[in-house]
Amino acid sequence: MTEAMPSYLSPTGQEIIFLLLGAVAVGSALLVVTTRQLVHAALWLVVTFGALAGCYLVLTAEFVAWVQVLIYVGAVIVLLLFGIMLTRAPIGRSTDLDSGNRPAAVVVALATAAILVTVVIDGFRMAYTPLTPGQGGAAELGGSIFSTWVLPFEALSVLLLAALIGAIVLSRTDITGANGTNQRGDGPNGLSRTDTPGGGSPPDQTGGH
Amino acid sequence: MLDVVLRFAVILAIFLVLPLIVGQTEHKVMAHMQSRLGPMYAGGFHGWAQLIADGVKFMQKEDVIPAAADRRIFMIAPGVALVPYLVVLIALPVDDGFVGVDLELGLFFVLAVMGIGVLGAIMAGWASANKYSVLGGMRAAAQLVSYELPLVLAASSVAMAAGTLSLPGIVEAWQWWWLPWQAIGGVVFFMAGLAELRRPPFDMPIAESEIIMGPMTEYTGMRFALFMLAEYAGIVVLSFLTTVLFLGGWHGPLLPGWLWTLAKVFLLAFVVIWVRVSFPRLREDQLQKLAWAGLVPLALVQLALTGVVKVLT
């Protein structure tokens, strides 16, 4: 994996682009947490994710890059914006966004960054690996996930399934806890279970023994 | 080098010309389906220059930005809505060996970049400082979140069948019997794509009779024209993608390949227009129900079917 390290003094085009993308990612990430406009924070996050996807591309991890765009920019940000707009999304600066935890947050962020940087530097030091295009493609990635990394992959999918089921349980008002009155079938035909999603009655009213 | 420049020039020409042709077709087809004539005067023959006249009109209009709007976001939103569709076109194969860039992960690239377009509508909806616009933006966001899933599932079914994510590779692997095999996936993909473009009958986010074009309420002049162009470019891209993934792209007897691709694209674009004239707008809850209770299970059925056939053959 490691090879003789080339000099830092004559960076290749790839390295320069990677550094620039990194600067964009860090800069826009700083703007995410410092801007006083709620929606702008979400939009700066788009720039951060885009720059990260660019970093992945430069590192020849094409699959990860496009998944980053598809999932984070295409779905997570849209969901985030939807959430913000559903609750409150004032145009202009919001003065009440600071909670007074700013010094603590700065300390935590810097400490986390320091830990990560230390771990990476300690783990790799001067390791150098040449990038060959096509190594991050779907075939290589799939082959490695389903041969070497099957167990973590399956464990993660079980975790996701658990989260999915949890979300369903939380969002349905007709499933009550163990001490609750009943589970289902309270009306004459048991209709109240499915016909009013979202706007239904609170759980304690559906019981009717 | 010259070859690359030529390809990009052709793609740019396609991008500029095809949406206009689709737009003019929509004028005429809708008119005839409603027993009218549509534009007849501009340019002489059946009003062929109507859209050019429209473009000139849009350029002359004042570019109004509401006082309460978030100016910067308001101004860049039309660009965010339009540019992804231009970027997507470079990965779409027109003919055997004729594609802007043959990306190994072309399918993922196309789906990922297409999803960004919706951000434009959300940004426009929020930045307009208009209640109707915010409503439209929120509806657009909700619609994207629910329809992205069946879209990606249906597309991955084709990728499974072809064993590759490269778009030219998928077309090359295509056989005629994929038509019945991938039929469910094709319908799901096309419907979800329509919803992602917010075209009727999935146009709840822009519902002009209810929330007055939603995110586009406050837009005038060129910026509004860019939104319209984004819509028609979206139709072209969706028709292209459905052609490439489900209808076999350039495959076809007698005629040259690029002609087959374009014929299929225009057939699908006609269907898009036809659907717009034929179906009433879906209500918001019907929209969500169709996605989660209709299209997602169908896409999963298609995925299972693809897997079973793929393992057996």
Interface residues (C-beta under 8 A of the other chain):
Chain A: Q37 V39 H40 L43 V46 E62 F63 W66 V67 V69 L70 V73 G74 A75 I77 V78 L79 L81 F82 M85 L86 A89 I91 G92 G134 G137 A138
Chain B: A68 A69 D70 I73 L103 E104 L105 F108 F109 L111 A112 V113 G115 I116 V118 L119 I122 M123 G125 W126 A127 A129 V134 G137 M138 A141 A142 L144 V145 E148 V152 L165
